[in-house]
């Protein structure tokens, strides 16, 4: 069969397929168009207005957070300005509601309500590495204050590796983890963290201090003890 005959046969088959399935194809295409239009309308008339209202409400929360007014951050004030809990409940799914979880979590931490601090900070996530680092640090504090040292160590270590461009805070978080490990008699793990601080962040305060901790934990006391 010649090339021309093959092409002709192909187009005849295509035409036959269209005739047999044209109604179905039209229905499917129409459905796709309708779905796309519905999604566009939902975004334009539901999602964006919701995001704008949430952002407006969050602006006041951010002011209170900067002023260290933790109760206002959480619950709002007597003038009717809404707090972070209201934003989380009423604007779920928005970027502002997600960020509100950070503000409310840190505020609960400052008020020593560690269970609520953990609840909201664990539910928060962001692509902003400095903010995520701060959230992990706050979780480390909340778990440490709750006596949950393993969890605290885990989040301090996460904070220490999330945004290493911030060398001082990265070193500080790893140092906090190492200190906790020592209280748990996990000196080998603590020693490794002190070495990491010395290696990765030598110019920081904790990097400068690391040698004395490395030296102390490297000495096997039993070698000098008398039984």
C-alpha positions in Angstrom: 0.0 0.0 0.0 1.3 3.4 -1.0 2.0 6.2 1.4 -0.9 8.2 -0.1 -3.2 5.2 0.4 -2.1 4.9 4.0 -2.8 8.6 4.7 -6.2 8.3 3.1 -7.0 5.2 5.1 -5.9 7.0 8.3 -8.2 10.0 7.6 -11.1 7.7 6.7 -10.7 5.9 10.1 -10.5 9.2 11.9 -13.6 10.5 10.2 -15.4 7.3 11.1 -14.3 7.5 14.7 -15.5 11.1 14.9 -18.9 10.2 13.5 -19.3 7.4 16.0 -18.1 9.4 19.0 -18.8 13.1 18.1 -21.6 13.4 20.7 -19.5 12.0 23.5 -16.5 14.2 22.5 -18.6 17.3 22.4 -20.1 16.4 25.9 -16.6 15.8 27.3 -15.1 19.0 25.9 -18.2 21.0 27.1 -17.8 19.6 30.5 -14.1 20.5 30.6 -15.0 24.1 29.6 -17.7 24.3 32.2 -15.4 23.0 35.0 -12.7 25.4 34.0 -15.2 28.3 34.0 -16.5 27.1 37.4 -13.0 27.0 38.9 -12.2 30.4 37.5 -15.4 31.8 39.0 -14.8 30.2 42.3 -11.3 31.7 42.5 -12.4 35.1 41.4 -15.6 35.5 43.4 -15.0 33.2 46.5 -11.2 32.5 47.0 -9.8 36.0 46.3 -12.4 38.0 48.3 -11.8 35.5 51.2 -8.1 36.0 51.0 -8.5 39.8 51.0 -10.7 39.8 54.1 -8.4 37.4 55.9 -5.4 39.6 55.1 -7.2 42.7 56.4 -8.0 40.9 59.7 -4.5 39.6 60.0 -3.0 43.0 59.7 -4.2 44.0 63.2 -3.0 40.6 64.6 0.5 41.4 63.2 0.4 44.7 65.0 -0.5 43.1 68.3 2.2 40.5 67.7 4.8 43.2 67.2 3.6 44.9 70.4 3.9 41.6 72.3 0.1 41.7 73.2 -0.4 37.9 73.2 -4.0 37.9 74.5 -5.1 40.3 71.7 -3.2 38.2 69.1 -5.2 35.2 70.2 -8.7 36.6 70.9 -8.9 40.1 69.5 -9.8 43.2 71.5 -12.9 44.9 73.0 -13.3 47.1 69.9 -14.3 44.2 67.8 -11.0 43.7 66.0 -10.6 39.9 65.5 -7.8 37.8 66.8 -5.9 34.9 65.2 -8.3 32.2 66.4 -11.2 33.9 64.5 -9.1 34.1 61.3 -8.2 30.4 61.6 -11.8 29.4 62.0 -13.5 31.7 59.5 -10.9 31.9 56.8 -9.7 28.3 56.7 -7.6 27.5 53.7 -6.3 31.0 53.1 -2.6 32.0 53.4 -3.5 34.4 56.2 -5.2 31.7 58.2 -2.1 29.6 57.9 0.1 32.4 59.1 -2.3 33.1 61.9 -1.4 29.7 63.3 2.2 30.8 63.7 1.2 34.0 65.5 -1.3 32.2 67.8 1.1 29.4 68.5 4.0 31.7 69.6 1.5 33.8 71.6 0.3 30.7 73.5 4.0 29.8 74.1 4.6 33.2 75.6 1.5 32.7 77.9 2.9 29.3 78.9 0.0 27.4 77.3 2.3 24.8 75.8 -0.3 22.3 74.6 -2.1 25.0 72.5 1.3 26.3 71.3 2.2 22.8 70.1 -1.3 22.3 68.5 -1.2 25.4 66.3 2.6 25.4 65.5 2.5 21.8 64.3 -0.3 22.7 62.0 1.6 25.6 60.5 3.9 25.4 57.5 5.5 27.9 55.1 7.9 28.1 52.3 9.6 31.0 54.0 12.6 29.3 55.6 13.3 32.0 58.2 9.7 31.8 59.5 9.6 28.0 59.4 12.9 28.0 61.3 11.3 30.2 64.0 8.2 27.9 64.1 10.4 24.9 64.7 12.4 26.8 67.4 9.1 27.7 69.1 8.0 24.0 69.0 11.3 23.0 70.6 10.7 25.5 73.4 7.1 24.3 73.9 8.0 20.6 74.0 11.0 21.3 76.3 8.7 23.3 78.7 6.3 20.3 78.6 9.0 17.9 79.6 8.9 16.1 76.2 12.6 16.3 75.7 12.9 13.9 72.7 10.4 16.0 70.8 12.1 19.2 71.8 15.5 17.8 70.6 13.9 16.8 67.3 12.5 20.3 66.6 15.6 22.1 67.7 17.6 20.0 65.3 15.0 20.8 62.5 15.3 24.5 63.3 19.1 24.2 63.2 19.1 22.7 59.7 16.2 24.5 58.0 17.8 27.9 57.2 21.6 27.5 57.7 22.2 31.0 56.1 21.1 32.3 59.5 24.2 30.9 61.1 23.7 32.4 64.6 20.2 31.0 65.1 21.1 27.7 63.4 24.0 27.2 65.9 21.8 28.3 68.8 19.2 25.7 68.0 21.7 22.9 67.7 23.3 24.0 70.9 19.9 23.8 72.7 19.4 20.3 71.3 22.9 19.3 72.5 22.2 20.7 76.0 19.0 18.8 76.3 20.7 15.6 75.2 23.2 16.0 78.0 20.4 16.2 80.5 19.1 13.0 79.0 22.5 11.3 79.5 22.9 11.0 75.7 26.4 12.5 75.7 27.5 10.8 72.5 24.7 12.4 70.5 25.3 15.7 72.3 29.0 15.5 71.4 28.2 15.0 67.7 26.0 18.1 67.7 28.8 20.2 69.3 31.1 19.0 66.6 28.6 19.9 64.0 28.3 23.4 65.4 32.1 23.8 65.4 32.3 22.5 61.9 29.4 24.4 60.2 29.2 27.6 62.2 32.8 28.3 63.6 32.3 32.1 63.4 29.2 32.2 65.7 29.3 32.5 69.5 28.2 28.9 69.9 30.8 27.8 67.4 33.5 29.6 69.4 32.2 28.0 72.6 31.9 24.5 71.2 35.5 23.4 71.9 35.0 23.4 75.7 31.9 21.2 75.4 33.7 18.9 72.9 36.7 18.6 75.2 34.6 17.9 78.3 32.5 15.2 76.7 35.5 13.6 74.9 37.2 12.8 78.3 36.2 9.4 79.5 35.9 10.0 83.3 36.0 6.3 84.0 39.6 6.2 82.8 40.6 8.3 85.8 38.3 6.9 88.4 39.4 4.6 91.2 37.1 1.6 91.8 
